[in-house]
């Protein structure tokens, strides 16, 4: 199983304020990607947001900078908000990243969990799903064909248009990022795309019926079951002991999700609800290396096998030093247990 880190390039301090030094935040992020590479982790993902508290509005730029400093780790988006982007430019950016990284690039495409990109780029939120479906169709056509003829509703048609550069990898990896709608799981299966499930709460085993839908849709569409990979993006943090992990992570987590919750109508975070997510069947990967590794294996068994899990750690106001120590523990202790 591949083990990785996802980051939203958080620009928040531990007390919930916007950092006054974005340059330092970016440099620390790049340092952590290098550290993850040296720690033996398999993949590092950068999200895409267009908000003041995140510095990831141009993820391919950050990933390209990381590519120049790393040797082995795969570099991906987490996720690319395809609904608000031009698939031609998305492909060109990631194909270029693939060349810079010498074949280590990937992308996870999705609709995103925030909607600020719609007014920013002049899009109608009522077209939420139609935009994504059409742009995904075009993106896959570009991956398949160097010269593309295509027409749709939201973008000018392409007529025998060559699209360059081409990536180093013959079949550039494109994952479909999903939340919890059955239609998204079926779509990924029908297209034969690997599936990245964002689980930020609840009990992971409850996604099994949706994963089964994905695999069945892929089988019916004639795709090799071996290509129908399942990955998990989960909130997580590893420290030397469970007590230390909770003490480090909870204060910043509570501040962040209470603040975001005000936008979405969620109730304030409580310690009881947080602790429920750390239980054996809960979604959070927070604890000692041994506890977290056992939980990853439990998640994999409950979902019929997973091929990748990525920790989302930088949403709790943790320091650069704390995040680097967690990366070390994940590489040195969690990964060997999971793959032992």
C-alpha positions, 0 to 999 in steps of 0.5 A: 500500500502506498502511504502519502501526505496531502497538504492544502498549504495552510497559511494559518498559525496555531492560534487561528490567525492568517500568517504574516509570512507567506514566503516562509510558509511556502518554503516550509511546505517544500521542505516537508515534501523533501523530507517526505521523499527522504523518509520513504513516503510514496506520494505528496499531494497539494490541494487547490483552494482560492481562499486567504487561509490556503496558499495552494491556488497554483498547485502545479507551481508548488509541485514543480518546485518540489520536483526539482528538489526530490528524487523518488516521491510521486507528486499529485494534486489533491484535488484539481478543481476541474469544474473551474479549469480549462482541461487543455491547460490542466493537461499541459500543466501536469504534462509539463510537471511530469517532464520536470519530475521525470515521470513522477506526476499524477492528478486527482480531479474533482469538484472540490469541497469549496465553491469560491472558484465558481464566482471567481472564474465566472461560472454558474453554480447551477452547472456544478455537475454538468461542468465537471462531467464535460470537462472530465470527458475532454481531459480524458480525450486529451490524455488518450489522443495527441490530436483532439476533435471535440465539442461541448456546451461550456467550452469552444470546440476543438477540431483536429487540434494538437495538444502539447506537451505530452507527458513522459508517462504513456498513460498519465495517471488521473484519479477521480476524487469523490465525497459520498455521492453514489453517482461519483463512484459509479462514474469512476468505475465506468471510466475505469479511473482509480478512486480517491475517497475524501473521508473527513468524518464518520465511519470509514466502513460505511463507504463499503457499499459505495466502493462496491458500486464502483467496482461493479460499475468498472467490471460491467464496463469491462475494466480490469479489476486490478486497475480499479484502485481505491485510495483514502484521503483522511485527516491524520497525525502521528506522534510518539504516543496517542496522548501526544498526538491528541494534545498536539492536534485537537486544539487547532483542529477544533479551531479550524473546523468550528470556523469552517463550520460557521460557513456551512451550518455545522455545529461547533466541534466538541471533544466528544465528537472528535474522540468518536472519530478516533475510535477503531471504526472512526475516520481519523488517523490520529495516534501512535504509529502502531495505533494508526497503522492498525487502523489503516489495515482495518480500513483496508479490510473493511473496504475490500482492499485499498492501494493508497492512503494519504494523511491530511495533517496541516489543517490543525495549526501544527508547527513545521517541526511537528509536521516533520516529526510526524512525516518521519514516524509515518515513514519509519514506523507506520509504513513498515507495519502496514506493508509488513 
